[in-house]
Amino acid sequence: MSPEELRGLCLSFNAAVEDFPFTPETSVFKVLGKMFALSRLDARPLTVNLKCDPEDAGRLRADHPGLIIPGYHMNKRHWNTVTVDGELPDRLVQELVEDSYDLVVAGLPLADRLRLDRP
């Protein structure tokens, strides 16, 4: 997956925006002000920090050693750093990004979740 494809995927979700609160090089993708992905899109290898269910996080790390690791500079229980350099199937990366978005949306207040469901 290329940096452009990763950016496009993150921005494809309802109400998703790209922000740069840390540095101009670090893209932070948010939904209604809450982060669901963080990446330095110019880094090699390309990685992205994604929110993950704690029970799934350990399994994913065990199944993909070195490619999915505890979240760099993040809460290691709830975040993974995923290497997006082609070794992992793009479909898996897409599912992990979608899961991260869904977890963040699930934690939003009901009124915000309902607002996201409207066209």
Contacts in CASP RR format, 6 or more apart in sequence:
PFRMAT RR
TARGET T0000
AUTHOR 0000-0000-0000
METHOD contacts of the structure
MODEL  1
MSPEELRGLCLSFNAAVEDFPFTPETSVFKVLGKMFALSRLDARPLTVNL
KCDPEDAGRLRADHPGLIIPGYHMNKRHWNTVTVDGELPDRLVQELVEDS
YDLVVAGLPLADRLRLDRP
1 9 0 8 1.000
1 46 0 8 1.000
1 84 0 8 1.000
1 86 0 8 1.000
1 90 0 8 1.000
1 93 0 8 1.000
2 46 0 8 1.000
3 39 0 8 1.000
3 41 0 8 1.000
3 42 0 8 1.000
3 46 0 8 1.000
5 90 0 8 1.000
6 39 0 8 1.000
6 41 0 8 1.000
6 46 0 8 1.000
6 48 0 8 1.000
6 84 0 8 1.000
6 93 0 8 1.000
6 97 0 8 1.000
7 18 0 8 1.000
7 27 0 8 1.000
7 41 0 8 1.000
9 93 0 8 1.000
9 94 0 8 1.000
9 97 0 8 1.000
10 16 0 8 1.000
10 18 0 8 1.000
10 27 0 8 1.000
10 29 0 8 1.000
10 36 0 8 1.000
10 37 0 8 1.000
10 97 0 8 1.000
11 17 0 8 1.000
11 18 0 8 1.000
11 29 0 8 1.000
13 31 0 8 1.000
13 36 0 8 1.000
13 98 0 8 1.000
13 101 0 8 1.000
14 31 0 8 1.000
14 116 0 8 1.000
15 31 0 8 1.000
15 32 0 8 1.000
15 116 0 8 1.000
16 29 0 8 1.000
16 30 0 8 1.000
16 31 0 8 1.000
16 36 0 8 1.000
16 101 0 8 1.000
17 29 0 8 1.000
17 30 0 8 1.000
17 31 0 8 1.000
17 33 0 8 1.000
18 27 0 8 1.000
18 28 0 8 1.000
18 29 0 8 1.000
19 27 0 8 1.000
19 28 0 8 1.000
19 29 0 8 1.000
19 30 0 8 1.000
20 26 0 8 1.000
20 27 0 8 1.000
20 28 0 8 1.000
21 28 0 8 1.000
22 28 0 8 1.000
25 40 0 8 1.000
25 41 0 8 1.000
25 42 0 8 1.000
26 38 0 8 1.000
26 39 0 8 1.000
26 40 0 8 1.000
27 37 0 8 1.000
27 38 0 8 1.000
27 39 0 8 1.000
27 40 0 8 1.000
27 41 0 8 1.000
28 35 0 8 1.000
28 37 0 8 1.000
28 38 0 8 1.000
29 35 0 8 1.000
29 36 0 8 1.000
29 37 0 8 1.000
29 38 0 8 1.000
29 39 0 8 1.000
30 36 0 8 1.000
31 101 0 8 1.000
31 104 0 8 1.000
31 105 0 8 1.000
31 108 0 8 1.000
31 116 0 8 1.000
32 108 0 8 1.000
32 112 0 8 1.000
32 116 0 8 1.000
34 104 0 8 1.000
34 107 0 8 1.000
34 108 0 8 1.000
35 51 0 8 1.000
35 104 0 8 1.000
36 50 0 8 1.000
36 51 0 8 1.000
36 97 0 8 1.000
36 100 0 8 1.000
36 101 0 8 1.000
36 103 0 8 1.000
36 104 0 8 1.000
37 48 0 8 1.000
37 49 0 8 1.000
37 50 0 8 1.000
37 97 0 8 1.000
37 100 0 8 1.000
37 101 0 8 1.000
38 48 0 8 1.000
38 49 0 8 1.000
38 74 0 8 1.000
39 46 0 8 1.000
39 47 0 8 1.000
39 48 0 8 1.000
39 49 0 8 1.000
39 84 0 8 1.000
40 47 0 8 1.000
44 85 0 8 1.000
45 83 0 8 1.000
45 84 0 8 1.000
45 85 0 8 1.000
46 83 0 8 1.000
46 84 0 8 1.000
46 85 0 8 1.000
47 72 0 8 1.000
47 81 0 8 1.000
47 82 0 8 1.000
47 83 0 8 1.000
47 84 0 8 1.000
48 81 0 8 1.000
48 82 0 8 1.000
48 84 0 8 1.000
48 93 0 8 1.000
48 97 0 8 1.000
49 71 0 8 1.000
49 72 0 8 1.000
49 73 0 8 1.000
49 74 0 8 1.000
49 79 0 8 1.000
49 80 0 8 1.000
49 81 0 8 1.000
49 82 0 8 1.000
50 79 0 8 1.000
50 80 0 8 1.000
50 82 0 8 1.000
50 96 0 8 1.000
50 97 0 8 1.000
50 99 0 8 1.000
50 100 0 8 1.000
51 78 0 8 1.000
51 79 0 8 1.000
51 99 0 8 1.000
51 100 0 8 1.000
51 103 0 8 1.000
51 104 0 8 1.000
52 60 0 8 1.000
52 78 0 8 1.000
52 79 0 8 1.000
52 80 0 8 1.000
52 96 0 8 1.000
52 99 0 8 1.000
52 100 0 8 1.000
52 103 0 8 1.000
53 99 0 8 1.000
53 103 0 8 1.000
54 77 0 8 1.000
54 78 0 8 1.000
56 99 0 8 1.000
57 70 0 8 1.000
57 77 0 8 1.000
57 78 0 8 1.000
57 79 0 8 1.000
57 80 0 8 1.000
60 68 0 8 1.000
60 80 0 8 1.000
60 96 0 8 1.000
61 68 0 8 1.000
61 69 0 8 1.000
61 70 0 8 1.000
61 80 0 8 1.000
64 88 0 8 1.000
66 83 0 8 1.000
67 82 0 8 1.000
67 83 0 8 1.000
67 87 0 8 1.000
67 88 0 8 1.000
68 80 0 8 1.000
68 81 0 8 1.000
68 82 0 8 1.000
68 83 0 8 1.000
68 88 0 8 1.000
69 80 0 8 1.000
69 81 0 8 1.000
70 76 0 8 1.000
70 79 0 8 1.000
70 80 0 8 1.000
70 81 0 8 1.000
71 79 0 8 1.000
71 80 0 8 1.000
71 81 0 8 1.000
72 81 0 8 1.000
74 81 0 8 1.000
80 96 0 8 1.000
82 88 0 8 1.000
82 93 0 8 1.000
82 96 0 8 1.000
84 93 0 8 1.000
105 113 0 8 1.000
105 116 0 8 1.000
106 113 0 8 1.000
107 113 0 8 1.000
108 116 0 8 1.000
END
